[in-house]
Amino acid sequence: MAFLSEDISYSPERPVFAPILANTMLSTVPGISGAGPSPEKTVFTPILDSELIVNGRITSMPIRPDTPTGCPTPATITRAMMQLMGLTPFFINAGLAHSPTIPTYDLYKTAGGDPRRGQAVPDAASLYLQGEQLGSLLSGLSDMLVIGECVPGGTTTALCVLRALGYPARVSSSMVQNPYSLKEEIAELITRRLKDEGITGPLDIIAATGDPMIPVACGMIKGFPGNVVLAGGTQMLSVAAVARGLNLRIPRVVTTIYVRDDPSANFSEIADAIGVTPIYVDPEFGELGHTGLARYCIGEVKEGMGAGGAMYLAATRGHSPSRIREAILQTISAYS
């Protein structure tokens, strides 16, 4: 297919790229998330990825910006696009287990809990209000808001939220072998509990089983009257589904074809059920001669830190697909 699944209809003059950083303690469950060197260290991934994007290297831990198989992280792609466009990301701390090491807009909330052991996001309503206030603030500075995310374990919270809202979702994973049975076990347990407790309201569902990113993103949608894009895969479908449940407008979701084509998930089907018309980015990583990037094509990583949306934004700013791919390769070569 073409680089983008549809023609560009809007070229922003003052875009803001706003990744929301958060943790869910579900990421520390062995086998749930591949976004870190170990389950316990997944909570550091949003901090490390933001360091990579801002500084061009990971500064707080002696690790490389790729997976053990040599696959560059999505933050590498986002870094390349920010450098190409001359943009500085507007990072938002929605709830991290550890303090970030780069400047963030801090909402002073806590990391999301394990929904099997109690409420996951007890501050969901407050986070939604703060997100609305932040969206209103950014509306005076920008004509397009691109909301990204970095929440290890977030596809599992997304699955729980989507199921609780009535969508028969199957979600993607950063790993080639999606730990589907483990995610299903958690989602089925949570869905039964919410049904028994009569929890049906969107914010109540987030409080019970979501992660801090979701209510903040939904609030930003409400507060920002201009063009909003959700940059991400199945986690952003959960945001769109909650937005629909709250009677908000449903923004466009931009992701890579690697999420769309994941056979263990049903991204396109659930997007259609929610009322989302996705925009897909095909960076043709298998054609660039880089063995690490080619692993995206077999299902490793796929998306993250708004990488698909960052490539889309670069295209809307007039950068050609070839220039976008060149910038990604140049950024990766700097780590070699």
N, C-alpha and C positions, 0 to 999 in steps of 0.2 A: 504494500500500500504506500501511499504518499507519506511524507514526514508527519503530517497531521491528518486526522480522519475527516476534517472539514476545513474549508477555507477560513482564513482569519477575517472576522467581521468587525473587530475593534482593535485599535492600536492605542494603548494608553500613553499619556504624556508624563504622568507622575505615579507610576505604580509603587505599591509597597508589598514586599515579599515578607510575610509574617509567619515564621514557623513557631508552632506551639510546642513547648517542651514539657513533658510530664512523665511520671512513672506510674505503673500499676504493679503491685506486688505479685501479680500472676506471672510476671516475667521471670521471677526467681524459682518458679516451679520447674524442675528438671524436665527438659524436652519440649517446653512450650515455645521458647524463643531462641533464635539463632543470632540475635542482635547483641553479641558480646562474647568475650572469651570464655565465660562460664556463666551459669544461671545467676549466681550471686552478683556478678559484675555487670549484668545487663542494666542495672539501675544507673550506671555511669555513662551509658551510651549516648543519651541526649547531650550530656556535657561534652563528651569527647567529639561528637559530630559537630557541635557548634564551634568548638575550638578549631577544628579542621577548616570549616567554612570561613571563619574570620581570620585566622592566623596562617592558614595554608599548611598547618601541621598540628598534630596532637601534642599538646604541651604538658599535660598533667599525668600521663602514663607512658611508659616506653613501649608503645605498640604501633604497628603499622596501620595505615588507613585502608586495609583490605582484609578479606576473609582468609582463613587458613589455606584455601584453594587458590588464592591470588585474585579473587574477584573484587574489584574496587567498590567501596561502599557508595551508596547513593549520595552521601554528603560530598563525595568527590565531584560528582556531576553537578550538584548544586553550587559548590565552590566555583567550578569552571564557569557556570552561567552568571553568577554574581560578578565575577571578574570581567567576563565578556561585556556585560551590560553596565558595569561601573556602579552597581547597586550594593548597599549595605543592608543585610537582612535585619528585620525588626523582630528579635527573639522575645518570646513571651514565656515566662516561667509560671505555668499553671499549677504545678505541684510536683516538685522534685524531691527525691530522698536526700540529695546532697546539694550544697550551694553551687550554682554555676560559676565558671571561671571567666566568662566573658559578659559584657553588659547585656542585661535583659530587662524587660518590663516585668517586674515581679508582682504577682498577685498575692503573695504571702500566704499561700495555702499549702497543704501537706500532700504527699504522694498518695495515689489511690491504693486502697487496701485490697485484700483478697476477698472477693464477694462470697466465697464459701465460708468465711469466718466472721461475717458481719457486713455492715454497710461499706461499700467501696468508696463512695464520694459523698460523705455527709454534707459537704459544703456546695452541693450541685446548684442549688438555687442562687446562692451568693456568687458563685463563679459565673453563672449565666448573666446576672446583673452586671458584674464587673466586665464581662465580655461585651455587653451592650454599651457600656460607658466607653470602653476602649474603641469599639467600632465607631462610635460617634466622634471620638477624638480624632481618629485616623481619617475620617471623612473630610475633615478640613485640610488634610495634607495630601490627599491622594485621589486619583480618579479610577483606580483599580486596586482592589485588595485581593492578593493571592495568599490564601491561608494554607500553610503546610503543617506537618506534624512530625514529631519524633517521640513515639511512645512504645518502647519495647513491650511485647506482650499485648499490644493494642488490637491485634486482629482477634484475639480471644475475647476481649471485652466488647469489641464490635459485634462478634458473633452472638454474645449473650444479649446485647441491647437489641440487635435486629430480630432475634428470635422472640424476645419479650414483646416487641412491637408487632409481631405476627408475620414476619417475613421468613420464608423457608430458606434462609441464607446458608451458603457454604463459603467460608472465607479463605483467603490466600495465606501464604506464609513466606517468610524470608528464606526458608530452607527449601532445597529441592524436594525432599520428602516431607510433605506437609504432615505434621503430627495431628492428623484429623481426628483419630479416635480419642486422643486425650482432650482435645478441644470440645468434641461432642460430649464427652463425659461431664465436663464442667458445665457446658451450656444446658444440657438436659437437667442437671441437678438444680441449676439456678432458675430455669424456666418453671420447673415444678414448684419451687419455693415461692416465686413471685405470684404464680397462679393461686396457690394456697393462701397467700397473704392478701390477695386482691389488689396487687400493685399494678396499675395500668397507665398512670400518667407518665408522659415522657421524662420529666425531670425526676420523678420518683423512681423510674426505672434506672436512670443514670446514677442516682444516689445509691441504689441498691447494688448495681452490677456494672457500672461504666468505668470511665477513667476521667481525670480532670480536664483532658483536652476537649472532650465532646461538649460540655456545657459552655466552655469559653468560646469555642468556634461558633456555636449556635447563637450566643449572645452577640458576637461580632457581626454575624449575618443580619441580626435585627437592627443593630446600631449603625451599620454602614449602608447608606442609601444608594451608593453607586454600584459599580460592577464588581461582583464578588466571584472568585473562583476558588474551589476547593481542590487543592493539589495533593492527591494521594489516591490510594486504592480502596480496599474494602473498609478501612477505618473511616474514610471520608463518606462512604455510603451510609455508615451509621450516623454521621453528622447530618447528612441530607434527610435520613429517615426521621430523626428527632426533629429537625426543622419542619418537616411536613406535619408531624404530630403536634407541634406548637403553632401550627397555622402560619408559619413564616414562608417567605418565598424560598424556592429550592434553587440554589446556585448550580452552575455547571461544575461538573467534576472532571478533572483532567488527570489521566494516569497513563502508564505505558502499556503497550500491547502485551507485555509480559504478564501483567495482571489479568488483562482481558482473556488471554489464551491459557491461563492456568486451568488444567483439567480438573483439579481438585476443588475448585471454587466455581461459583456461578455469578460472576460479577455482572455481566450484561443483563442476565435475567432479573436480578434484584434491582439493578439500576432502573430497568423498565418498570418494575412493580412500584418503585418509589416515585417515579415520574422524572427521573434524571436522564438527560441525553448526554452521555459522556463524550469527551473529546479524547481521542487516543493518540499518543505520540509513538512513532516507530523510528527509533534512532539507528536502526540497522547495525546493532553492535556486533552481529556475527560477520559483518562485511569489513570490519576495520582492521583486521589482522592482529588484534590484541586478544590473547587467549583468556585473560581474566574477564574482560568485557563480554566475550562470547558466552560466558557462563550465564549471563542474564537470559540468553536464548534457550537454555535448558532448564530454566526455572529457579536459578539461584538469585536471591535478593529481590529482584523484580522492580522494586519501588521503595521509596522512603525519603524522609526529609524534604518532601515536596519536589523530588528530582524531575518527575514528569512535568509538573506545573512550571518548574524553572525553565525547562527546555521550551515549553509552550510560550512562556512569557518572553523568552529571548527571540522566538520567531515573531511574536507580535511587535517586537521592537525593531524588526527589519533585518535580523540576522538570518542568513541562509542556513539550510540544513548542513551544508558542507562546512560552513564556518563554525557551527555549533559542535559538530563532531570533531573538528580540528581542535577547538578549545578544550574539549574533554580529554583528548589524547595528550595535549600539551600539559594539562594539569596532572594527569596520571604520570607522565614521564618525569615530572619534577620530584616524584616520590621514589623513583627507581635508584 
